[in-house]
Amino acid sequence: MIKKIFSQYSGLKKSAYVLFIARLVTSMGSFIWPMLTLILSIKLGYSESKIALIFLILAFIFFPATLIGGKLADRFNKKKIIIIFDIITVTFFFLSAIVEPGIMMLIFFTIAGLFATMEGPSHEALVVEASLPKDREKIYSLTYLGHNLGFIIGAGLGGFLITNHLSLAFIIDGITTLMSTILIIMFVFPIKQEDIEEDNKNEYESEENHQDGLKVLKNRKPILLFILITMITAFVYDQWVFIIPLYMTDIFGDINGPLFYGFIASFNGIMVIAATPIITYLTRGKSEMPKIIIGTFLFSISFLLVMYEPILITFFSFVFLFTIGEVLKSISTGPYVSRRIPSSHRGRINSYVGLSSFTGIIVGKVMIGLVIDLTGYNTALITIVILGIIATLLTMIKYKIDKKTFPNLYKNKA
């Protein structure tokens, strides 16, 4: 059984394994974004509501960047976009490292994040173009596995670096980003449509479409609904890196809180590494939508476990349930979108998905930050769970519409 589970990743294109290594390297150094809430809280001394306001300001800056990145991805060479924007990103990571914690550091880091955001649609489209439609679950599963293998190394170290060596965290993040970019430049290449055998083609993504992105969404309503629901699921999911570190700092103190959060983040990485190959194997050949529904429900209700200031071990139980849901949704979302949009619109549609997700994240930080200030953590946790259940119910409705709109994707699916 173990041999079967891991042999499912054999026989993929070389690009798949390079993307796995690139994602692993990047994630090893990705301390800053997951820990940004704690940096603003501990290093800069901002309250929860001020942190939420900062994220709201960042949203207004990042919104147009996401749309611009999507248009650029569909119009220009994706690898060149990745090279240029990553060089700029790395430069501002290094500038963030040489200034004292304060406004300038925040400005430099924001610029780095801005160009990383603009590069995102090109990177996502390149992953799709470098893989065959039939291999999507395996590709996304493998890159997701690489992300968490790197994250398990980085998360525990990240908690220590944020507290004691913030400049070094910026430098490491910049170096790993640069290494990942070099790997993608040298070894990842799109597969030409004419090189794909007819049996491996997917009519919904192979067709050429000259309409603008919004008209494409109007004709493919399940994708439009997916983008809207993504706003809610991102709201819920992101609380893992917003309310949980703040909550643990409130319970365990400014020193142990970040340290313990690093521990459960590493446990999340271990869980993903163990669960991703198994879940990918057990759900092989199954439709994406049921996996998305179950995953959304599981990571939403997991927040119920940590109400009323529990002991540390309870947070590990929360992570266990949260991670199962996270894996189910993560390995299914990318393939779901990629199989239902024309290749000519990958950058733009992915930018809409990213914009919706980012909107949910920012609204979530603002709303939950205010709820924490006004009523406390328990009310905030209940709010998160209710929204997660609403997202699950909406996804179930979308499932029925999806089967009518894309019937050929459901042939021979259990």
SULMO-V206201 format. One record per helix or strand of 3 or more residues. SS is the DSSP state (helix for helix, strand for strand). FROM is the first residue (numbers start at 1). TO is the last residue. If there is no record, write none. Layout:
BEGIN
ss	from	to
SS	FROM	TO
SS	FROM	TO
END
This chain:
BEGIN
ss	from	to
helix	2	7
helix	14	28
helix	32	43
helix	48	75
helix	78	97
helix	103	129
helix	133	164
helix	166	187
helix	193	195
helix	198	200
helix	203	206
helix	213	219
helix	221	240
helix	243	282
helix	288	306
helix	312	338
helix	343	375
helix	377	405
helix	407	410
END
